[in-house]
Amino acid sequence: MLIKNTSMKHYNFEYRVKVSLLILLLIMLTSCQGTTTPSSKVVTAKISLENASQIASQGGRYYIEFSPSITDMPLNQYFDLTVLIKGATQQPLSHSVRLTFDAGMKAHNHGMNVKPIIKPLGKGKFKIEGVLLHMPGKWFIRFNLLRGAMSDYAESDVFVEL
């Protein structure tokens, strides 16, 4: 007759669950280190643009000028970008383009937690509302330009500093 020791299996299962929960808790605590602030203190972040505020598209068809609505802001707050797209000769566009926008942190392998609203204002000018760079560090911002079947993009690094 074979007798199974179920109490040992139960102990091993409980032990593995406790160890797993402890590891998960440690990961959560270390990944959030430095991002929490006391509720009575407002932390201000500063946006720094590495490649200035005018960048050429990768295909050389466009120049993108952009400026944030604010440079000093409370950390984890929304802001807007004003964007002006010019042709390769840096003259105003004589045709329309479609713009999409994205931002992310390559070092952390994540993007924004929100999807900004892009409002065309005519003649290559756009307003991107609701940009949220929710943590300090090096971000990239990317402007994707579409005209018919042709696409191009421009990317710039942005630093959110405390």
Secondary structure, 3 states (H helix, E strand, C coil): CCCCCHHHHHHHHHHHHHHHHHHHHHHHHHHCCCCCCCCCCCCEEEEEECCCCEEECCCCCEEEEEEECCCEEECCCCEEEEEEEEECCCCECCCCCEEEEEEEECCCCEECCCCCEEEEEECCEEEEEEECCCCCEEEEEEEEEEECCEEEEEEEEEEEEC
